[in-house]
Amino acid sequence: MTEGFKVSPQLTLPVDAATWTFACLAIKGAGKTYAACDLAEEMVKAGTPIIALDGLGIWWGLRVGVDKHGNPDSSKPGLPIVIFGGQHKDLPIPFKFERNRQIVDEQKLKLMVKAILEARVSAVLDTSEFSKGMQRRIVAIFVNELYHLNAPYGVRHVFIEEADLWCPQRIVGPELAASTGAIDDLVRRGGNFNLGCTLITQRSAVLNKDVLTQANCLIVLRILHKLDKKAVETWVESMAQPDDPRIKKWYDSLRELENGEAWIWHPQEPVIFKRIQFRKRETLHATREFFRRPEAQAVKMMDVGEFVEKYRKAFEPKPQVRPVEKPKLIPVAPVAVNPSPERNLPPLVQEAIREQEIAHHPQATVIARWPPEPQQQQSNPQSVLIQHTLPNVIYQRNRPDLLVPDEPSSPIGRVLAVLMKETDKAGNKLWTGRGITEALATYQYPADGLDEALRTLIHWEFLAPVMKGTVLSYRFQGRERIQLQDIKQTLSA
């Protein structure tokens, strides 16, 4: 086992860096993904499992060994990493169809996270073949489940490629709110659950600032755009002394950095402030440019059958075989028959009556008369009239009344507080998910848990779904069952 992560001839990061939060920032083509994969290679070799959230479909290259020129070399194995989803998948990302629409299979995705942890494998979650909405939903569920389950399984590092896809500065819609909230939790509190992460983006100005400012180690490669440099400046001002003489010189140097050259800045102990050149990758840098070259045909991925089998055992456990129990015999009260003095009840009729009465009243005693009453007489002398009484069913619907505080802490309370304040009493306004998200932001409420809140409010009949063309909207109703309570007034009274 190595004593650290040697990402450059000039720098070896400590083992504890596996739980740091890195921000890897650069323009396109400067080497940010290359640098992040160097760090990923070091962690996997050191025995620290990783997960890469890959919306571009390029991280599968970690499975392919290369020669000194970066070309595939079948004599050099790649890294033992299982690929979920994408064109090079070992296993698919679970989804299902509902009302002719492809959606995430949430329960199976959660089981997949648990199986990855139990099998202790490194994994790439390649979402590149899904729509953006589906990708964000997948990432939100996956990261949230990982965040809550990982602690007892030890240290693990999460690489988030093009992080602004999942947590941009401008949050519109429930999918973005969910993925941003999940990554925000990972960045802020992941260390408490043995999780570190690396945010990778070419547009630091677009990445959510609440997330970016929580990074404790900056990896900055070449940056040109003024707005992107401004985002870096915001991070630096929160971490460094404003009169530090190195800052001005540092900013000026960002335009001059070569591909793969970066500044590493970790203000806390151990303090790192160093300009380095990242080492050459030991696995394939699977860019589009590479696949235009002839040697791209020689790609051979490392066999991870053993790791896939570990996953399958965790994800698809064999059913427990239980011994077959003999059916228990239930005693049944005998059927009393009152025979006619002239002739006995036919055996077939006796059996029919017995089966019918046992089915409905196992302990009942049946008195059968023979011959039947005149009004029951039918053409067949052995026919029997059997009456069956069906119960009347009363369906009672319980719709709860709600008391909502003026400053609610739950997602349902926040949504109802906004709807009560922003909808007229006639209830004519139609709300979309995006409109509700923007209204929450107006009141500075987070949009966490919005999807679940909407489903619950529909079930409780506070929201009625309305389709306008292909757009799903909601009509707010039932405000007479809601009471807004001004807690501040109550306390002052």
Stockholm file with secondary structure:
# STOCKHOLM 1.0

chainA/1-493         MTEGFKVSPQLTLPVDAATWTFACLAIKGAGKTYAACDLAEEMVKAGTPIIALDGLGIWWGLRVGVDKHGNPDSSKPGLPIVIFGGQHKDLPIPFKFERNRQIVDEQKLKLMVKAILEARVSAVLDTSEFSKGMQRRIVAIFVNELYHLNAPYGVRHVFIEEADLWCPQRIVGPELAASTGAIDDLVRRGGNFNLGCTLITQRSAVLNKDVLTQANCLIVLRILHKLDKKAVETWVESMAQPDDPRIKKWYDSLRELENGEAWIWHPQEPVIFKRIQFRKRETLHATREFFRRPEAQAVKMMDVGEFVEKYRKAFEPKPQVRPVEKPKLIPVAPVAVNPSPERNLPPLVQEAIREQEIAHHPQATVIARWPPEPQQQQSNPQSVLIQHTLPNVIYQRNRPDLLVPDEPSSPIGRVLAVLMKETDKAGNKLWTGRGITEALATYQYPADGLDEALRTLIHWEFLAPVMKGTVLSYRFQGRERIQLQDIKQTLSA
#=GR chainA/1-493 SS CCSEEEEETTEEEEGGGGGSEEEEECCTTSSHHHHHHHHHHHHHHTTCCEEEEESSSCGGGGGEEECTTSCEEEEEECCCEEEESSTTCSBCCCEEEETTEEEECHHHHHHHHHHHHHHTCEEEEECTTSCHHHHHHHHHHHHHHHHHHCGGGCCEEEEETTGGGTSBSSCCSHHHHHHHHHHHHHHHHGGGGTEEEEEEESCTTTBCHHHHTTCSEEEECCCCCHHHHHHHHHHHHHHSCTTCTHHHHHHHHGGGCCTTEEEEEECSSSCEEEEEECCCCSBCCCCTTGGGSGGGGGCCCCCCHHHHHHHHHHHSCCCCCCCCCCCCCCCCCCCCCBCCSSSCCCHHHHHHHHHHHHHHCTTCCCCCBSSCCGGGCCSSTTCCCCCCCCCCCCCCCCCCCEEEESSCCSHHHHHHHHHHHHSCTTCCCEECHHHHHHHHHHTTCCCTTHHHHHHHHHHTTSEEEEEETTEEEEEECCGGGEEEECHHHHHHC
#=GC SS_cons         CCSEEEEETTEEEEGGGGGSEEEEECCTTSSHHHHHHHHHHHHHHTTCCEEEEESSSCGGGGGEEECTTSCEEEEEECCCEEEESSTTCSBCCCEEEETTEEEECHHHHHHHHHHHHHHTCEEEEECTTSCHHHHHHHHHHHHHHHHHHCGGGCCEEEEETTGGGTSBSSCCSHHHHHHHHHHHHHHHHGGGGTEEEEEEESCTTTBCHHHHTTCSEEEECCCCCHHHHHHHHHHHHHHSCTTCTHHHHHHHHGGGCCTTEEEEEECSSSCEEEEEECCCCSBCCCCTTGGGSGGGGGCCCCCCHHHHHHHHHHHSCCCCCCCCCCCCCCCCCCCCCBCCSSSCCCHHHHHHHHHHHHHHCTTCCCCCBSSCCGGGCCSSTTCCCCCCCCCCCCCCCCCCCEEEESSCCSHHHHHHHHHHHHSCTTCCCEECHHHHHHHHHHTTCCCTTHHHHHHHHHHTTSEEEEEETTEEEEEECCGGGEEEECHHHHHHC
//
